[in-house]
Amino acid sequence: MIAVALPATEDCIDKRFIRTNERIRAREIRVIDDEGQQIGIMPPYEALKLARERNLDLVEISPTAQPPVCRIMDYGKYLYQQEKKEREAKKHQKVIVVKEVKFRINVDDHDYETKKNHVLRFLDEGDKVKATIFFRGREMTRTNLGRQILERLIKDVDEKAIVEFRPRQEGNTLHAILAPKKTDQKQQAKPAEAKPPHAPPLQRANQA
């Protein structure tokens, strides 16, 4: 008896290129029933007849095998389950958002602190931050002031951020990209030290 390696599940099917039922054109196919058992090698029309008798579909799950491997299954149910899995996977995907905070080279201390707090809040929420300075007219001769502001910001948020891109200039815009700093999970998971039990109070001996 020759052992044949078959796909473990129908999860490997790419539904963009899948062939089903009458669309299967191979001369012979290897057939697996709806319970995962091999039936054998036969012409597609015979396998399709078996599938129809069970009110199921014949689905080509391994077109490159010799001969191609097909499975009897409820194809509509399979597509529904795949779409459900894809929706669940999307729910757990982390969407990376880049928030932009704009500074001016003549920013005062109060405005700077306000914008810095915006940056810290965005980082705490897990978003990246693009800190931008836009130079207008003659301000292009003072780009060093803009660079000083961004370097000051990087220093001030150092405990919360990592620098993905240091300040760089593109035309009349200077910007830097900051990302949230990953917390040390080991420190978060570190259990609190157990406190020693309180010793019972000493009892005084009764005085005669």
C-alpha positions as CSV (number, residue, x, y, z in Angstrom):
1,M,0.0,0.0,0.0
2,I,1.4,3.4,-1.0
3,A,1.0,6.2,1.6
4,V,-0.1,9.5,0.1
5,A,0.4,12.9,1.8
6,L,-2.9,14.8,1.8
7,P,-3.8,18.3,3.0
8,A,-4.6,18.1,6.7
9,T,-7.7,20.3,6.4
10,E,-9.5,22.4,3.8
11,D,-8.0,25.6,5.5
12,C,-5.2,25.5,2.9
13,I,-7.7,26.1,0.0
14,D,-7.3,29.5,-1.7
15,K,-10.8,30.4,-2.6
16,R,-9.6,32.8,-5.4
17,F,-8.5,29.9,-7.6
18,I,-10.7,27.0,-6.3
19,R,-12.5,24.7,-8.7
20,T,-15.7,22.9,-7.7
21,N,-18.1,20.4,-9.1
22,E,-18.3,20.6,-13.0
23,R,-15.3,23.0,-13.1
24,I,-12.9,20.2,-12.2
25,R,-11.3,19.2,-15.5
26,A,-8.7,16.6,-14.5
27,R,-9.0,13.1,-16.1
28,E,-8.7,11.4,-12.7
29,I,-8.8,12.7,-9.1
30,R,-8.1,11.3,-5.7
31,V,-11.2,11.7,-3.6
32,I,-11.7,12.3,0.2
33,D,-15.1,12.0,1.6
34,D,-16.8,14.5,4.0
35,E,-15.5,12.5,7.0
36,G,-11.9,12.8,5.9
37,Q,-11.5,9.2,4.6
38,Q,-9.9,8.4,1.3
39,I,-12.3,6.9,-1.2
40,G,-9.8,6.3,-4.0
41,I,-8.9,7.5,-7.5
42,M,-11.8,7.9,-10.0
43,P,-13.0,10.2,-12.8
44,P,-14.5,13.5,-11.6
45,Y,-18.0,12.7,-12.8
46,E,-18.1,9.6,-10.5
47,A,-16.9,11.6,-7.5
48,L,-19.4,14.4,-8.3
49,K,-22.2,11.7,-8.3
50,L,-21.1,10.6,-4.8
51,A,-21.2,14.2,-3.7
52,R,-24.6,14.8,-5.1
53,E,-26.0,11.7,-3.4
54,R,-25.0,13.3,-0.1
55,N,-26.3,16.8,-1.1
56,L,-22.7,18.1,-1.0
57,D,-20.1,19.6,-3.3
58,L,-16.9,18.3,-4.9
59,V,-14.0,20.7,-4.1
60,E,-10.5,20.6,-5.5
61,I,-8.2,21.1,-2.5
62,S,-4.8,20.2,-4.0
63,P,-4.8,20.9,-7.8
64,T,-1.0,20.4,-8.1
65,A,-1.0,16.9,-6.7
66,Q,-0.8,13.9,-9.1
67,P,-3.6,13.2,-9.4
68,P,-5.4,16.3,-8.1
69,V,-7.0,15.8,-4.7
70,C,-10.7,16.6,-4.2
71,R,-12.9,16.6,-1.2
72,I,-16.6,16.1,-0.7
73,M,-17.9,18.9,1.5
74,D,-20.5,21.5,2.1
75,Y,-18.8,24.3,0.1
76,G,-21.2,27.0,1.1
77,K,-20.7,26.2,4.8
78,Y,-16.9,26.2,4.3
79,L,-17.0,29.7,2.7
80,Y,-19.2,31.0,5.6
81,Q,-16.7,29.6,8.2
82,Q,-13.7,31.1,6.4
83,E,-15.3,34.5,6.2
84,K,-16.2,34.2,9.9
85,K,-12.5,33.4,10.7
86,E,-11.3,36.3,8.6
87,R,-13.7,38.7,10.5
88,E,-12.5,37.4,13.8
89,A,-8.9,37.8,12.8
90,K,-9.5,41.5,11.7
91,K,-11.0,42.2,15.1
92,H,-7.7,41.3,16.8
93,Q,-5.4,43.2,14.4
94,K,-3.7,46.2,15.9
95,V,-4.2,49.3,13.7
96,I,-1.2,51.6,13.8
97,V,-2.2,55.2,13.8
98,V,0.1,58.1,13.3
99,K,-1.0,61.3,15.0
100,E,0.5,64.6,14.0
101,V,1.4,67.4,16.4
102,K,2.5,70.7,14.9
103,F,4.9,73.2,16.5
104,R,6.0,76.7,15.5
105,I,9.6,77.9,15.9
106,N,8.3,80.8,18.1
107,V,6.2,78.5,20.4
108,D,6.0,79.8,24.0
109,D,6.5,77.5,27.0
110,H,2.8,77.2,27.8
111,D,1.9,76.1,24.2
112,Y,4.9,73.8,24.1
113,E,3.8,72.1,27.3
114,T,0.3,71.7,25.9
115,K,1.5,70.1,22.7
116,K,4.0,67.9,24.6
117,N,1.1,66.6,26.7
118,H,-0.8,65.8,23.5
119,V,2.2,63.8,22.4
120,L,2.4,61.9,25.7
121,R,-1.3,61.1,25.6
122,F,-1.1,59.7,22.0
123,L,1.9,57.6,23.0
124,D,0.0,56.3,26.1
125,E,-2.9,55.3,23.7
126,G,-0.5,53.2,21.6
127,D,-0.3,55.6,18.7
128,K,2.8,56.9,16.9
129,V,3.4,60.6,16.7
130,K,4.7,62.8,13.9
131,A,6.0,66.0,15.4
132,T,6.1,68.6,12.7
133,I,7.5,72.2,12.3
134,F,6.4,74.2,9.2
135,F,8.7,77.1,8.2
136,R,7.1,80.1,6.6
137,G,9.0,82.7,4.5
138,R,12.0,84.0,6.4
139,E,11.7,81.3,9.0
140,M,13.6,79.1,6.5
141,T,16.8,80.9,7.7
142,R,16.1,79.8,11.3
143,T,15.6,76.0,10.8
144,N,18.1,75.4,13.6
145,L,15.5,76.7,16.1
146,G,13.0,74.2,14.8
147,R,15.5,71.4,15.2
148,Q,16.2,72.5,18.8
149,I,12.4,72.3,19.6
150,L,12.2,68.8,18.3
151,E,15.3,67.7,20.1
152,R,13.9,69.2,23.3
153,L,10.7,67.2,22.7
154,I,12.5,64.0,22.2
155,K,14.4,64.5,25.4
156,D,11.3,65.4,27.4
157,V,9.3,62.3,26.3
158,D,12.3,59.9,26.4
159,E,10.7,57.8,29.1
160,K,7.6,57.1,27.0
161,A,8.9,57.1,23.4
162,I,11.5,55.7,21.1
163,V,12.7,57.7,18.1
164,E,11.9,56.0,14.8
165,F,13.1,58.9,12.8
166,R,15.2,61.7,14.1
167,P,14.4,65.3,12.9
168,R,14.8,65.5,9.2
169,Q,13.9,68.3,6.8
170,E,11.9,67.9,3.6
171,G,11.4,71.2,1.8
172,N,10.0,73.7,4.3
173,T,8.9,71.0,6.8
174,L,11.0,69.5,9.6
175,H,9.6,66.4,11.3
176,A,10.4,63.5,13.6
177,I,8.6,60.2,14.2
178,L,8.1,58.9,17.8
179,A,6.7,55.5,18.7
180,P,5.4,54.1,22.1
181,K,8.1,52.5,24.1
182,K,7.4,48.8,24.9
183,T,7.0,48.2,28.5
184,D,9.0,45.6,30.3
185,Q,6.5,42.8,30.6
186,K,8.7,40.9,33.1
187,Q,8.5,43.9,35.5
188,Q,4.7,44.0,35.1
189,A,4.4,40.3,35.8
190,K,6.7,40.4,38.8
191,P,4.7,39.3,41.8
192,A,4.6,41.4,44.9
193,E,6.9,40.3,47.6
194,A,5.2,38.4,50.3
195,K,5.1,40.1,53.6
196,P,6.1,38.1,56.7
197,P,3.2,37.1,58.9
198,H,2.6,39.3,61.9
199,A,3.9,37.9,65.1
200,P,1.3,37.4,67.8
201,P,1.4,39.9,70.6
202,L,3.3,38.9,73.6
203,Q,1.2,38.1,76.6
204,R,2.2,39.6,79.9
205,A,2.5,37.3,82.8
206,N,0.0,38.0,85.6
207,Q,1.7,39.8,88.4
208,A,1.2,38.3,91.9
